[in-house]
Amino acid sequence: MKQAKVLSKEELKRVLAVIAHGRHAARNRMALMLSYYAGLRVGEIASLTWSQVVDEAGRVKEEIRLDKTQTKGGQFRTIFINAKLKREIREFQSTFEATPMLDGPLIKTQKRSFFSANTLCQMFGELYALAGIDGATSHSGRRWFITKLAHAGVSAKVIMTLVGHKHLSTTQRYIDVNDEMMRTAVEVL
């Protein structure tokens, strides 16, 4: 099976521009940013509630705790919220007139219910198609997250734990390598 494309900085900007000019811009951007800045799978994004990302006072939490019903491997997992994602969540919060119900979906459908993983997957595909990016899928953000961490020198064991993989070989398959990276690597010598 072919791997999902890892977007370049320019391609990601293009997708964000498409989102900004489309319907449900804030919601769609939040869904995409959860994929890119937290490495979440679409099923995990679809199942998130407000109470997992903000406390009762509306402050963005430091981490998201996924329970075993929300993860592919059926294991509890902690997602650490970095500064960029925290800003994105705050910006998303600011689009609501009233504080959303804490037990309600973070990412709502037009019918104000939880997305299914399949529907969210289709939404990502439509956004990438509108941006004219071939090969990108709902897994592109997750691959981007893993690749960025690996290229920043983060230990493969840490990455594996962050994304909830049971085997290091799975994590390694997600890391994208291109000619520029290989050029830079040999210049270390």
FILOTI-90674 format. One line per field, with one value per residue (C-alpha): residue number from 1; z, x, y; chain; residue in three letters. Coordinates in steps of 0.2 Angstrom, whole numbers, padded with zeros to 4 digits. Each point is the difference from the previous one (the first is absolute). Last residue first. Example, Ala and Ser with C-alpha at 12.3 -4.5 7.8 and 13.67 -1.06 7.14 Angstrom:
# FILOTI-90674
nr: c(2	1) $
z: c(0036	0003) $
x: c(0068	-0006) $
y: c(-0005	-0017) $
kette: c(A	A) $
rest: c(SER	ALA) $
This chain:
# FILOTI-90674
nr: c(189	188	187	186	185	184	183	182	181	180	179	178	177	176	175	174	173	172	171	170	169	168	167	166	165	164	163	162	161	160	159	158	157	156	155	154	153	152	151	150	149	148	147	146	145	144	143	142	141	140	139	138	137	136	135	134	133	132	131	130	129	128	127	126	125	124	123	122	121	120	119	118	117	116	115	114	113	112	111	110	109	108	107	106	105	104	103	102	101	100	99	98	97	96	95	94	93	92	91	90	89	88	87	86	85	84	83	82	81	80	79	78	77	76	75	74	73	72	71	70	69	68	67	66	65	64	63	62	61	60	59	58	57	56	55	54	53	52	51	50	49	48	47	46	45	44	43	42	41	40	39	38	37	36	35	34	33	32	31	30	29	28	27	26	25	24	23	22	21	20	19	18	17	16	15	14	13	12	11	10	9	8	7	6	5	4	3	2	1) $
z: c(0040	0004	-0019	-0002	0009	-0009	-0017	0007	0006	-0017	-0010	0010	0015	0008	0016	0002	-0003	0015	0011	-0005	0002	0018	0005	0011	-0008	0011	-0008	0014	0005	-0017	-0001	0017	-0006	-0017	0010	-0005	-0011	-0009	-0015	0010	0008	-0017	-0008	0014	-0001	-0020	0001	0011	-0011	-0015	0007	-0005	-0018	-0011	-0016	-0012	0007	-0011	0015	-0003	-0001	0017	0008	-0008	0007	0017	0000	-0006	0015	0012	-0008	0003	0018	0004	0005	0016	0000	-0003	-0016	-0010	0007	0016	0004	0019	0003	0015	0018	0004	-0007	-0011	0009	-0008	-0016	-0007	-0013	0015	0004	-0017	0004	0017	-0008	-0013	0012	0011	-0016	-0003	0018	0001	0007	0006	-0005	0014	-0005	0007	-0010	-0012	-0014	-0012	0014	0006	0010	0009	0007	-0007	0012	-0008	0008	0006	0001	-0008	0012	-0001	0019	0000	-0008	-0019	-0012	0007	0006	-0017	-0007	-0012	-0009	-0018	0004	0006	-0015	-0012	0008	0011	-0004	0013	-0011	-0017	0003	0014	-0012	-0014	0012	0006	-0018	-0005	0015	-0002	-0019	0001	-0018	-0011	-0002	0015	-0004	-0017	0007	0013	-0014	-0009	0015	0003	-0018	0002	0016	-0009	0003	0005	-0013	0007	-0003	-0014	0005) $
x: c(0155	-0016	-0001	-0006	-0016	-0004	0001	-0011	-0013	0000	-0002	-0016	-0004	-0018	-0002	-0016	0009	0011	-0015	-0006	0017	0001	-0015	-0014	-0004	-0010	0006	0009	0008	0007	0006	0009	0008	0005	0010	-0003	0014	-0010	-0002	-0009	-0012	-0004	-0002	-0012	-0011	0000	-0005	-0014	-0005	0000	-0011	-0016	0006	0012	0005	-0004	-0001	-0011	-0006	-0018	0006	0009	-0016	-0011	0012	-0001	-0019	0000	0010	-0011	-0015	0009	0005	-0018	-0003	-0008	-0016	-0006	-0009	0012	0013	0009	0019	0002	-0015	-0010	0004	0007	-0015	0006	0004	-0011	0003	0012	0014	0011	0001	0008	0013	0004	0002	0012	0010	0002	0004	0015	0005	0001	-0014	0006	-0011	-0001	-0006	-0011	0001	-0013	0013	-0010	-0004	-0016	-0007	0016	-0001	0009	0007	0003	0015	0004	-0018	-0007	-0009	-0019	-0004	-0006	0016	0004	0006	-0008	-0015	-0004	-0002	0011	-0008	0003	0018	0004	-0009	0010	0016	0010	0017	-0001	0005	-0005	-0015	-0007	0004	-0011	-0015	0002	0001	-0016	-0009	0006	-0004	-0017	-0003	0014	0013	0010	0000	0007	0014	0004	0002	0011	0011	0002	0006	0012	0008	0001	-0013	0004	-0009	-0010	0009	-0004	-0007) $
y: c(0071	0010	0004	-0018	0004	0016	-0009	-0014	0013	0009	-0017	-0005	-0010	-0002	-0008	-0010	-0017	0003	0001	-0017	-0008	0007	-0011	0004	0016	0013	0016	0007	-0017	-0003	0018	-0002	-0017	0008	0013	0018	0006	0014	-0011	-0013	0012	0008	-0017	-0006	0016	0000	-0019	0004	0015	-0010	-0014	0008	-0002	0010	-0009	0014	0018	0011	0011	-0006	-0018	0002	0008	-0014	-0014	0008	0000	-0018	-0005	0010	-0009	-0017	0004	0004	0018	0004	0009	0018	-0004	0010	-0012	0005	-0001	0002	-0011	0003	-0005	0017	0009	0014	0017	0013	0011	-0012	0005	0004	-0018	-0004	0014	-0008	-0017	0006	0009	-0016	-0009	0012	-0001	-0019	-0011	-0016	-0015	-0013	-0018	-0013	-0016	-0008	0000	0011	0012	0008	-0014	-0002	0018	0014	0013	0016	0010	0018	0005	0015	0011	0001	0001	-0018	-0006	-0001	-0013	-0016	0009	0006	-0017	-0010	-0015	0007	0005	-0018	-0008	0012	-0006	0013	0006	0014	0015	-0007	-0010	0012	0014	-0008	-0001	0017	0007	-0009	0007	0018	0000	-0008	0006	0004	0014	-0004	-0018	0002	0012	-0013	-0013	0011	0004	-0019	-0001	0014	-0008	-0017	-0013	-0018	-0011	-0015	-0016	-0012	-0017) $
kette: c(A	A	A	A	A	A	A	A	A	A	A	A	A	A	A	A	A	A	A	A	A	A	A	A	A	A	A	A	A	A	A	A	A	A	A	A	A	A	A	A	A	A	A	A	A	A	A	A	A	A	A	A	A	A	A	A	A	A	A	A	A	A	A	A	A	A	A	A	A	A	A	A	A	A	A	A	A	A	A	A	A	A	A	A	A	A	A	A	A	A	A	A	A	A	A	A	A	A	A	A	A	A	A	A	A	A	A	A	A	A	A	A	A	A	A	A	A	A	A	A	A	A	A	A	A	A	A	A	A	A	A	A	A	A	A	A	A	A	A	A	A	A	A	A	A	A	A	A	A	A	A	A	A	A	A	A	A	A	A	A	A	A	A	A	A	A	A	A	A	A	A	A	A	A	A	A	A	A	A	A	A	A	A	A	A	A	A	A	A) $
rest: c(LEU	VAL	GLU	VAL	ALA	THR	ARG	MET	MET	GLU	ASP	ASN	VAL	ASP	ILE	TYR	ARG	GLN	THR	THR	SER	LEU	HIS	LYS	HIS	GLY	VAL	LEU	THR	MET	ILE	VAL	LYS	ALA	SER	VAL	GLY	ALA	HIS	ALA	LEU	LYS	THR	ILE	PHE	TRP	ARG	ARG	GLY	SER	HIS	SER	THR	ALA	GLY	ASP	ILE	GLY	ALA	LEU	ALA	TYR	LEU	GLU	GLY	PHE	MET	GLN	CYS	LEU	THR	ASN	ALA	SER	PHE	PHE	SER	ARG	LYS	GLN	THR	LYS	ILE	LEU	PRO	GLY	ASP	LEU	MET	PRO	THR	ALA	GLU	PHE	THR	SER	GLN	PHE	GLU	ARG	ILE	GLU	ARG	LYS	LEU	LYS	ALA	ASN	ILE	PHE	ILE	THR	ARG	PHE	GLN	GLY	GLY	LYS	THR	GLN	THR	LYS	ASP	LEU	ARG	ILE	GLU	GLU	LYS	VAL	ARG	GLY	ALA	GLU	ASP	VAL	VAL	GLN	SER	TRP	THR	LEU	SER	ALA	ILE	GLU	GLY	VAL	ARG	LEU	GLY	ALA	TYR	TYR	SER	LEU	MET	LEU	ALA	MET	ARG	ASN	ARG	ALA	ALA	HIS	ARG	GLY	HIS	ALA	ILE	VAL	ALA	LEU	VAL	ARG	LYS	LEU	GLU	GLU	LYS	SER	LEU	VAL	LYS	ALA	GLN	LYS	MET) $
